[in-house]
Amino acid sequence: MISLLFQEPLLFVVLILAILVALTVHEFSHALMSNWLGDKTAARLGRLTLNPIAHLDPLGFMAMLFAGFGWAKPVPFNTYNLKNQKWGPVVIAFAGPSANLLCALIFGLILRFIFPILGEGSLLIQALFLLVTFNLALLFFNLIPIPPLDGSKLLLAMLSSPQYAKAKNILETRGPLILIGAIIADNFLNLNVFSFISSIVGYVSGRIVGF
């Protein structure tokens, strides 16, 4: 991704902006939903904002540019403040991917409308397509049920019974290592697990924008 800076610097700037928009909308939606459900932690920490600086993790952002995989600052919340302590975290978690889906649909509809007017070579067209793509990428990647990804909240809620305590503890404590290990294994062993997600993103984005 960083190589684009030297090949097409203007497009690289557009790409950065698209990433920031997708990440900001995602994290802001987590904060907004937790606020709606009764917890003010994110608001007190300045996360209830569309300012990308509030959500940006410098290391995660650099990793995204150089390694193609990164992260933003996770939005904190206190489960005990939520109106529904079992399913509240699930609703908060899925607010992020849902917002990304909504953004992808909106940008996709705009792209469909103006593409015949501006044509493929327009920078605005490329920006809209990148916005659709990155929002969908965040949507589908975060549905993976491995902590700390959003999909894990649903799995952990389903494992709330005492007989699943050991499995739940393993996921909560070792989930990030499992996820990193899966990504490394996928890259070096050519397992094509995450490339399948890329294929889904490509297919869905094509359906949304009509290409």
Secondary structure by P-SEA (a helix, b strand, c coil): ccccccccaaaaaaaaaaaaaaaaaaaaaaaaaaaaaccccccccccccccccccccaaaaaaaacccccccccbbbbccccccccaaaaaaaaaaaaaaaaaaaaaaaaaaaaccccccccaaaaaaaaaaaaaaaaaaaacccccccaaaaaaaaaaccccaaaaaaaaaacaaaaaaaaaaaaaaaccaaaaaaaaaaaaaaaaaacc
